[in-house]
Amino acid sequence: MSEIKPVFLPERNRFALDDDGKHIGAAHFRDFDGADGVERVFFHTTVDEEYGGQGLASVLVKYALENTIASGAKIVAVCPYVKAYVAKHKEYEPNLVAPTPAHLEILPRG
């Protein structure tokens, strides 16, 4: 059995779950030029259905948030899953920026 691991794909604006070369989940983002630097807007998180119920979304989101903080960027939680995750994990509060209409403007439509 292969090890599922999170990876950062900046050229594709996402963090992904990699299962032996196959991407089985993703946390999608767009970077926003904020007043104090980059604000990473997380807007959609998915895990393939057959991999559900294993806690993989939380592994992915934790990796994405830790990577974002390490890069010096702030977190803008628009995705319902990311919002729920940071609400449960108060250690991320100092790195959160509340979503604004300007953040929402840069997100893909549809």
C-alpha positions as CSV (number, residue, x, y, z in Angstrom):
1,M,0.0,0.0,0.0
2,S,1.3,3.4,-0.9
3,E,1.6,6.3,1.4
4,I,-0.7,9.2,0.7
5,K,1.1,12.5,1.2
6,P,0.3,16.1,0.8
7,V,2.2,18.1,-1.8
8,F,2.4,21.8,-2.8
9,L,1.6,22.7,-6.4
10,P,2.1,26.5,-6.5
11,E,1.9,26.6,-10.4
12,R,-1.6,25.1,-10.1
13,N,-2.8,27.1,-7.1
14,R,-3.4,24.1,-5.0
15,F,-2.1,21.7,-2.4
16,A,-2.8,18.1,-3.3
17,L,-3.0,14.7,-1.8
18,D,-0.6,12.4,-3.7
19,D,-1.2,8.6,-3.8
20,D,1.7,7.2,-5.7
21,G,1.5,9.9,-8.4
22,K,-2.3,10.2,-8.5
23,H,-3.8,13.3,-7.0
24,I,-6.8,12.2,-4.9
25,G,-7.6,15.5,-3.3
26,A,-6.9,19.2,-3.4
27,A,-7.1,22.4,-1.4
28,H,-7.5,25.2,-4.0
29,F,-6.4,28.7,-3.3
30,R,-5.7,32.1,-4.9
31,D,-3.0,34.5,-3.6
32,F,-4.2,38.1,-2.9
33,D,-1.9,41.1,-2.5
34,G,-2.9,42.3,0.9
35,A,-1.8,45.5,2.7
36,D,0.7,43.5,4.8
37,G,1.7,40.9,2.2
38,V,0.3,37.8,0.6
39,E,-3.1,36.6,1.8
40,R,-3.9,33.1,0.6
41,V,-7.6,32.6,-0.1
42,F,-8.6,29.0,0.4
43,F,-11.9,28.5,-1.5
44,H,-12.4,24.8,-2.2
45,T,-11.2,21.5,-0.7
46,T,-12.0,18.0,-2.1
47,V,-11.0,14.4,-1.5
48,D,-12.0,11.7,-4.0
49,E,-15.0,9.8,-2.7
50,E,-13.3,6.4,-2.5
51,Y,-10.7,8.0,-0.1
52,G,-13.4,9.5,2.2
53,G,-13.7,8.9,5.9
54,Q,-9.9,8.5,6.5
55,G,-9.2,12.0,7.8
56,L,-7.3,12.9,4.7
57,A,-9.0,16.3,4.3
58,S,-7.6,17.4,7.7
59,V,-4.1,16.1,6.8
60,L,-4.3,18.1,3.6
61,V,-5.6,21.3,5.2
62,K,-3.2,21.2,8.1
63,Y,-0.3,20.8,5.6
64,A,-1.7,23.7,3.5
65,L,-2.1,26.0,6.4
66,E,1.3,25.2,7.9
67,N,3.0,25.8,4.5
68,T,1.1,29.1,4.1
69,I,2.2,30.4,7.5
70,A,5.8,29.2,6.9
71,S,5.8,31.2,3.7
72,G,4.8,34.3,5.6
73,A,1.4,34.5,4.0
74,K,-1.9,35.0,5.9
75,I,-4.9,32.6,5.7
76,V,-8.3,33.7,4.3
77,A,-10.8,30.8,4.9
78,V,-13.6,30.9,2.4
79,C,-13.9,27.1,1.9
80,P,-16.4,25.7,4.4
81,Y,-14.0,22.9,5.4
82,V,-11.1,25.3,6.0
83,K,-13.4,27.6,7.9
84,A,-14.5,24.7,10.2
85,Y,-10.9,23.5,10.6
86,V,-9.5,26.9,11.7
87,A,-12.5,27.3,14.0
88,K,-11.5,24.0,15.8
89,H,-7.8,24.8,15.8
90,K,-7.4,28.2,17.6
91,E,-3.6,28.2,17.0
92,Y,-4.3,29.6,13.5
93,E,-6.2,32.7,14.7
94,P,-3.1,35.0,14.6
95,N,-2.7,34.1,10.9
96,L,-6.3,34.6,9.8
97,V,-7.6,37.5,7.8
98,A,-11.4,37.9,7.4
99,P,-12.6,37.5,3.8
100,T,-13.6,40.7,2.1
101,P,-15.4,41.4,-1.2
102,A,-11.9,42.0,-2.8
103,H,-10.8,38.5,-1.8
104,L,-14.0,37.0,-3.3
105,E,-13.4,38.9,-6.6
106,I,-10.2,37.0,-7.4
107,L,-11.9,33.5,-7.1
108,P,-12.9,31.5,-10.2
109,R,-16.6,31.7,-11.1
110,G,-18.8,28.6,-11.4
